[in-house]
Amino acid sequence: MSSESGNHQTGSHELGSHETATCLVVEGRVQGVGFRYFTAQTARELGLRGTVRNTSVGTVEIQVVGEPGLVEQLRQRVSHGPPASHVQRVVVLPLDKPPATRSFDIIR
């Protein structure tokens, strides 16, 4: 993994009492196939907050905050991705600090 996705400590918002902060690094054919939009739409439907962005090494990085069961639902859905994608692996990492957002944002 590159150093670009090695720093998972952005933001300053506090976690709710029943929330978890997680980083999902999605590997495979996940750029140029609508993956960030798929992720953002899915996360918003689940009521999660966080960010999604493409990395320079061809992966997609998702920083997500929410109820553990809902974060797991997002992980399961992104492990399949939108129709044009091909997900090879989803790496799950803890986040020390949640992303500084109250919604779910696509980082361009």
Secondary structure, DSSP 8 states (H G I E B T S, - for coil): --GGGT----------TT-EEEEEEEEEE-SSSSHHHHHHHHHHHHT-EEEEEE-TTS-EEEEEEE-HHHHHHHHHHHTT-STT-EEEEEEEEE-SS--S-SSEEEE-
